[in-house]
Each structure stands twice: as C-alpha cells, then as structure tokens.
Amino acid sequence: MGWLGDSLKVRVQAPPEKGKANKAVVKLLADVLNVPRASIELVRGETVANKVFAVNGISEQQAKNAIERVT
C-alpha cells in the first residue's frame, strides 16, 4: 500500500473473480481506516484495476493520516 501520485495503490492476494479482490480491498481499507466495511462503497471500477471508493464516517485528512501510518 502506498501513494502513486494522488491515487492509493494497494495489492491484495484475492483473485479478481466474482468480486473477491474488491471485497479484499474493502476489508483492507476498513482495517486501515478503522471504519466498518459497510462505510466503504465501490463507486466506480468494479471490473477494472483503477477503482474509486467512497468512505463514510471520516474526513479525507483522517483517511490520509491513517494511511500514512501504515505506509
């Protein structure tokens, strides 16, 4: 996990089939951001590598701070 420009690059071991990788990314983000999985929504990119997620319950700065702590 790390920043690539303005984007966050993550790698999960789940295969990109039947939504498994997307679910793994949601779990990873929920764990890192300390929010419930239900607070994270895949907005765009269900079947492509570049995705957009919405995270409810924390500010953008709080999210960036949490990510910086683990990278």
N, C-alpha and C positions, 0 to 999 in steps of 0.2 A: 504494500500500500504506500502510495506516495503521490505527490503533486506532479502533474505534467502540464505546465502552463496553468491555466485556470481550471483544469479538469483533475479529478482524483482518479488515479489508476489503481485498480485493485485486481488481484488474481485469486481465484478460488479453484479448488480441485474438483468441484462438481462438474459433471459433463453438461454441455449446452444442449440438453434434450429435455423436452417436456417441462421446461421452466425450472429445472433443478439448479442451474447456475444462477438464475435470477433470485431464487429463494435463498441460495447461499450468500449472495451479495447482500440481500436484505438482512439476513441474520448477522453477517459481519458488521454492517453499518449499525444495526441496533445495538450490538455489543459494544462497539467503539464509542458510539454516541450516547450510550446508556439511556435508550428510549425503547418503548415496546415495539415489537415488529409491526404491529398494527399502525404505528405512527409513520411508517415508511411506505411510500407508494411509488411504483414504477409508472412514470408519466409518459415516457417515450423511449422506444428502442427495445421492445420485447424480444425481437429476433435478431438484433444486430449487436456488434461489440460496444458501440457508443450508446450509452443509456442516460436517461435523465430521471433522477429520483427526487421526490418531494419528501421533506422530513418535517413533520409537525411536532410542536412541543418545545423546540429550542430555536434560538436565533442562529443566523448564519455565522456570527462570530463565535458563539459557543461551539458550534459544529467544527469550525476551523481549529479552535483551540484543542478540542478533544482529539481531532485527527493528528494535529502536530505532536501531541503527547505520545502517540504510538508510532510515529514515523521517524 
